[in-house]
Amino acid sequence: MRGFGAVDWLLGLAVLGLALAVFIPYTVSDKQDRSILICVKNLRELDKAMRLWQLDNQKDTLSVVTLEEIIPYLKDGEALKCPLAGQYIVTGLTNPPSCTMPGHALLNEGE
């Protein structure tokens, strides 16, 4: 009986390398997917805060609202942060809030 030879070690490394090559893209993609989901959740929260601000201040849909004005209407009264360090943009009630990160967007319910 003898130990592992060079061919056995190379075969083992090749199998391990193949497994890593298949597994790593899935973990990276999963992390990106989670960050998008968290960001979209935050954008929905910002949109709800905008609507509450509109009702409390009796504003019409053409009114301009800023991020600072809606912070008190957020869950903990604190500004929300994108998980990938994007910046949230609130311009007015006719536009949904947005994020500066590509792919982080609040879609219309019909889309």
C-alpha positions in Angstrom: 0.0 0.0 0.0 1.4 3.4 -0.9 0.4 7.1 -0.4 -1.0 9.5 -2.8 1.1 10.2 -6.0 1.5 13.4 -7.9 -1.3 12.5 -10.3 -3.7 11.9 -7.4 -2.8 15.3 -5.9 -3.2 17.1 -9.3 -6.6 15.4 -9.8 -7.7 16.4 -6.4 -6.7 20.0 -7.0 -8.4 20.0 -10.3 -11.7 18.8 -8.8 -11.4 21.4 -6.0 -10.7 24.2 -8.5 -13.7 23.2 -10.6 -15.9 23.2 -7.5 -14.7 26.7 -6.6 -15.2 27.9 -10.1 -18.8 26.8 -10.0 -19.6 27.9 -6.4 -18.0 31.4 -6.2 -20.2 33.1 -8.9 -23.3 32.0 -7.1 -22.2 33.5 -3.8 -21.3 36.8 -5.4 -24.6 36.9 -7.3 -26.5 36.1 -4.1 -24.9 38.9 -2.3 -25.7 41.4 -5.1 -29.3 40.1 -5.2 -29.7 40.6 -1.4 -28.3 44.2 -1.6 -30.8 45.0 -4.4 -33.7 43.6 -2.3 -32.7 45.7 0.7 -32.3 48.8 -1.4 -35.7 48.4 -3.0 -37.2 47.8 0.5 -35.7 51.1 1.6 -37.0 52.9 -1.6 -40.5 51.6 -0.8 -40.1 52.9 2.8 -39.0 56.3 1.4 -42.0 56.3 -1.0 -44.4 55.6 2.0 -42.8 58.4 4.0 -43.3 60.8 1.0 -47.0 59.9 0.9 -47.4 60.4 4.7 -45.6 63.8 4.4 -48.0 64.7 1.6 -51.1 63.8 3.7 -49.8 65.5 6.9 -49.0 68.7 5.0 -52.0 68.7 2.7 -49.8 68.9 -0.4 -50.8 68.0 -4.0 -48.9 65.5 -6.1 -47.0 68.3 -7.9 -45.3 69.4 -4.6 -41.6 69.2 -4.2 -40.3 67.2 -1.2 -36.8 66.7 0.1 -35.2 63.8 1.8 -34.7 65.9 5.0 -38.5 66.6 5.1 -39.5 63.0 5.1 -36.9 61.6 7.6 -39.3 62.1 10.5 -41.8 59.8 8.7 -39.3 56.9 8.4 -39.5 54.0 10.8 -36.8 55.1 13.3 -36.7 58.7 12.3 -33.3 58.1 10.7 -32.1 58.3 7.1 -31.9 55.0 5.3 -28.7 53.8 3.8 -28.1 51.7 0.6 -26.2 48.5 1.4 -23.7 49.3 -1.3 -23.2 52.9 -0.3 -25.5 54.4 -3.0 -27.2 57.7 -2.3 -31.0 58.0 -2.2 -32.6 60.8 -4.2 -36.0 62.4 -3.5 -37.1 65.1 -5.8 -40.8 65.4 -5.6 -44.1 63.5 -5.3 -44.4 62.8 -9.0 -41.1 60.9 -9.1 -40.4 57.8 -7.1 -37.4 57.9 -4.9 -34.3 56.5 -6.5 -30.8 55.2 -5.7 -27.5 56.2 -7.5 -26.5 52.5 -7.7 -27.2 50.9 -11.1 -29.9 48.2 -10.8 -31.3 49.6 -7.5 -34.7 51.0 -8.6 -38.3 51.1 -7.4 -40.4 49.8 -10.2 -44.0 50.6 -10.7 -46.4 47.9 -9.5 -47.5 47.3 -13.1 -44.0 46.4 -14.3 
